[in-house]
């Protein structure tokens, strides 16, 4: 018997499970809220793939082969799936070849972390760091492992088999795997590393150059849209109409104020459209307790996605701990209910370093998405902000663009920049323009 829990549900794509697998209620709800397609495998088919964050790409040259084999049981014991890149014996091998294969798997999002072992660990670190998006760290004790994760958000660990005993290597590896990125001021510094990488490497192409062809959007575009009505003067009739449009076009959610959640949940019962509401909206300056209570009440009433506003003032004051704990508290109540949480940054009030720091805090706090704007601030979503946010959170976290998205061209520009959810009140206009 195979159980599927919420930890097994990826943020996007397909979830492959053995025939007859049993889902926990929270896993089923989370899969639905993320629009994950569940694929049941026939008997004899390949085993289901682990979520990327549970996959470790592991490689070694001939000098690191024995230590690689020693460390495998530790990784398996921590519930991680090992992608063994090689080598598989002690015949001479070139460490840059192994380092490249491991780094590419991490850079493509096929593995959450990478581990490379050679004689000293230095050459593999240098080689891996030539791959865009890789932050490889050579670690030699628990302190260096902890620092590389807390301060540098390293995603590849290199070890020197000639420099560490097996027990020392196990301590370093365990510390590196178990230490989270601290975010905050460190996120802004990691972003500076990324800017250097973009400056001297090929880097990503401009987000939306005028000569670039329109991106190919897989599936109905309505499934990427939160059909939104957050105006304070909205009436019952407005909400009923909004829900009717969501049913007709197949939008991902309706995004409404908390008062209307019970009505929307009733109107959308039996459909795939989720109810999304807001917390701490639109200023973000309410207490954490108020945001948690607001979220919990909305979840009990039928909401399945919560868009919470970050504590902008605390962020601008440099109080990262308050910002992170604020998000963590809301994320916890959402995840306990099988719901997802999106963190609204209100990007028009922040500089680039603050936006990057906010993304790092949201990610470290366990949020599912970062979102640009409330729609009530000085400005809405921009392509530049979506590019920055996508780069800051990487491929395994959602980015929602919202505020001022009124046309199909606006929508396509945001998706091209990296958004995988768009909030719009002009949703019907956008979808109908796509069908012409």
N, C-alpha and C positions, 0 to 999 in steps of 0.2 A: 504494500500500500504506500502510495506517494502523497505526502501532504504538501500543499502549496501555501506558504504564508505571505504576508505583505512584503517581507524582505526579498522574496523571489521575484516580485513584479518589477520589470524594467520601467524606465521613464518613457520609453517610446518603442515602437516596433512590435514584434511578435513575442509571445510567451509560449514556448514549446514544452508540453507536458506529456507524460505517459498516459495512455488510455486508462480511464478510471481514476485519475488523480483527484484527490479531495481538496477543495479550496476552503480555507477559513473564510468566514464572512468578510473580514476586513480585507483579505486579499482579493476577493471577488469584487468588492466595492472599489478598491483602488485600481484594479485593472479596468473596470468600466469607466472610472473618472479620467483615466489617462488614455482612453480609447485604445487600449492594448488588444490586439487580436490574439485569441487563445487558440493554439493549434494542438490538437490531440494527436499523438503519434501512435501509429499502429504497432502491434507487437513486432519486435525485431528492428524497428527503426532506431536511429541514433538517439542517445539519451538527450534530454533537454539541455540546452545551453544555459550556463549560469549567467546571472546578471553581470554586466561588465565590472562593476565594483567588487565582485567576488572572485574575479579572475586575476591571476598573477602570471605574467609572462616571465619565465625563468630560463636563463641561459648561462653557459660557461664555456670557456676554452679548455684545452687539455689540462692546464694548470689548476683550473677551478672545478674540474669534473667531480672529484671525490667529495668536495665540500657541498656541491650542488646536490648530490645524492643524499648526503647526511641531512641537509636542511628540508628535504621534501616532506618527511613525516611531520615536522613542525607546521609547515604550511597546511597540510591536509588536516591536522588536528585543530587548526583555527577555522576550519570550514571553508577554506579557499580552494578554488579549482586551479590546478597547475597546468599551464601551457608550457611544456618543456621544449624549448627551442633547440636544444642540443648544447654541446656535443654529447654523444652517447657512449663514448669510450675515451681512452687517454691518447689517442693518436693526435699528432700535432695539428692545431687549428689556429686560425688567425682571429684574435679577439675583436677586431673591428667588424668582422662579418657577423659575429654573434651579437655584438652590441647593437648593430643596425637593426637586426631582426626583432630584438626585444623592444627597442625604442619605437620602431614603426608600429608595433601592435598597441603600445600605449598611446602614441600620437593619434592613431586612428580610432581610439575609443574601444578597441576590441578587448583590452585588458585595463583594469583600473590602476594597477601598479606593475612595475618591472623590476627584476632583480638580475644583476649580471655579476659573474664571479670570474676573475682571472688571477694571475699570480699576485699582483700588487693592487689591482682595482683601479689604478690611475688611467691606464690607456682606455679601458672600457668606459670610464666616466667621460673622458675627452671625446671619444667617438660618439657616444649616445647624445651628448649635448650639441652635436651638430644637427640633430633632427629638430625641426621646428616644433615647439610646444613641449619639449622635454627639459626637465630640470633634474639632472642626474647628480647624486651626491655620493662621494666616496666617504664612508663612515667607518670608524675604527674603534668606537666605544659607544656606550649608551648615551653619553652626553652629546656627541656629535650627531647620532641618529635622531635624538629628540630635537635638537636645534634645527636640523635640516627639514624636519616636518613642521615644527611650530613656526619657524621664521621664514623658511624658503619654500614651503609647500612642495617639497621634492616628490616627484612621481616615479623616479627610478633610483634604486639603491645599488651601488657597486661595492663589492667586498674583495679584499685581497686574501686569497687562500694561504699565502705564505706568511701573512702578517698576523693572522688570528687563529687561535685554537677553535675547534668545533664548538665548544661551549661558549666562547666569547662571541663567535659569529651568531650563534642562536640568540644570545642576549641582545646583540645589536639589531638583528632582524626583528625580533619580537617587539622591541622598543619602537623601531621605525614603523611597523605595521599598526601599532596601537596608539600612536601619538597623532592627534588631529592638528590640522593647520589652525593657528591662532587667529588669523584674519587681522582685522583692525589696521594698525599702522603698518603691519607687515604686508598686508595685501597691496598697499600703495607701492611698496618697494618691489614686490614681485612683479607688479605691472611695469615698473621701470625696467626690470630685466627683460620683459617681453618687448618693450619699446626698442631696446638695444637690438634684440633679435630681429625685429622687423626692419630696423634701420640698416643692418649689415647683412641680413639674409634676404631671401626672396620675399618672405613675408606674405600675408594675404593680399589678394588683389583688392583694389578699391571697392568699396561696398557696392556702389551702384553707378559705375561710369555710364555716361550717356550712350556709348556705343555697345554696351553689354546687352546681349539678348535677354528677354524676359525669362526668369527662372521657370523651370518645369515644376509644377506643383502636383505631387502625387495625390490622387483621390480628390473628393469634392472639397472645394475650398471652404465651404460652410463648416466643415468639421474642425477647422482651425480658428473659428471665430466665436468669441463670447458676445452674444447679442445683448447690447447694453442699454439700460435705461436707469440712470442714477439721478435724474432731475428731481429736486425736492417737490415739484408741483405735479409729478406723475400721479394719475388717478387709477382706481381699480380697473376701469375700462382700458387704460393704457397698458397695464400689466397683462391683462387677459389677451389683448391684441399682440403684445410682445411674445407671449407664450405660444399663441397660434402661429405666428411667423416662424418661431423656433421649431415647432413641430413640422411645419410645411417644408422648410428648407434644410432641416437637419443640422442646426448650429450646435456647437459643442456644449454651450451653456446659455442660460439667460443670466445676466449679471444685474442685480437689482439691490435696492436698499433692504435692510433686515426686516422692516415691517411687512414687506410683501412676500417673504419667504414661504409662509404657509399657503398662501394663495397660489404662488408659482408651483410649489411642490404638488399641489392638488391638480393644477392644470396640466402638468407634465407627467403625472403618474402613468407608468406603463410605457413610457417612451425612453429613448436613449439620451435625451437632452437632460443635462444636469442643471441644478440650481446653484448659482454662484452668488455670494453676497460679500459685503465689505465689513471690516472691523477697524475701529479707530479712524473712521473716514470723515472728512477728507484731510484732516490736519496731522494725524498721527501723534498728537500731543496728549492723549488720554493715558491713564495709568495702564500698566500691564494687566492688573486685575480686571480692569474694565474691558480690555480687549479680549481677555480670556473668557469672561462671562458673556460678552456679546457673541463671541464665536461659538461657545458651547450652546447657547440658546438657539442660535441659527441652525446648528447641526441637529439639535433635537427636533427642530421644525421642518427639517428636510433638506437643508443645504448640503452640498457635497464638495464645494470649493469655497475657500475663504480668501479674499484679497485684503490683506492687512496693510496699513500704512506704517512705514518705518517711523521711529522717533527721530524726525529730521533734526530737531534742535539738539538732542543728545549727540547725534552723529557729528554735527557741525561744531559741537563743543569738545570733540575728541573723546567722549565717554563711550568707548566701544563696548565695554562690558554691559552697560545698560541696554544698548541696542541689541546686542546678541541675546541677552537673557529675555528681552521683550519678544523677540522672534521665536526663541526656543519654547517659551511658554505657550504661544499660540500654536506652533507646529505640533507640540505634544498633544494638545487637546484635539487637534484635527486628525492626526495620525491614529490616535486611539479610536476615533470614530470612523476610520477608513477613508477619510477625506484628505484633500491636498490643500496646501497653503501657498499663496503667491505673495511676495513681499513687494509693495509699491515703494519705490525710492523717491519719487517726485524729483526727477533728474534736473528739472529747470532750476532747482534751488541748490544744486551741488556742483562743485568743480569735478574735473575728471578723476582726480585722486580720491575724492570723497565717494564718487560713484563706484570706483573700483573697490574701495574699502567696504562699502555697503554690500556689494556683491559677495565679497569674501565672508563677511559676517553672516549674511543670509545662508550661504552655502554651509558654513561651519555650524550654524544653528539647526540645520536639517530641513530648511525650506525646500519646496519642490520647484518653484519658479521665482525669478525676479521680474519685476514689472516696472515700466518706465514711469507712468504718471497716473494721477487720479482723474485728470480731465478738468480739474478745478484749480490747478496751479497756474503759474505764469505762462507755461507753454506745455505742449504735449510731446508725443514721441518724435524723435529724430533718428534718421538712419545712422548718424554717427554714434548716438548713444546706444542703439541696439548692437552695432558692431563692437563697441567697447564692452558692453555687458556680456555678449556672447563669448568674447575672448576671455573675460574675467572668470566666467563660471565654467568654461569648457563645454564639451559636447554632451555631458550627461545630466545637465540641469536645464529646466525650461526657461525661456525668455519670452515675456509677454510685452508686446508693444501696444500702447493705448494712449488716446488723446490726439484728436485732430486727424484721424485716419478716415477719410471720407470717400475715396475713390478706389477703383480697382488698381490703378497705378500705385497709389499709396500703399495698398495692401501688399502688392507684389514687391515693392521696394523694401518693406519691413521683413518679409519672408526671406528675400535675397540677402538681407543684412544679418539674418540669424534668428529671427523670431519664429517660434513654433506655436505661438498663440497670439491672436490679435483681438483686442477689445475695440468694438465700434458700435455706434448707434446707427450708422448708415449701412448696416450689414446687408439688408435686403438689396439696396442699390448696388453694392459691391458684387453680390452673388449674381444678380440679374445681368450686370454688365459682363460678367465672365461667361455667361451662357449665350451671349449674342454672337 
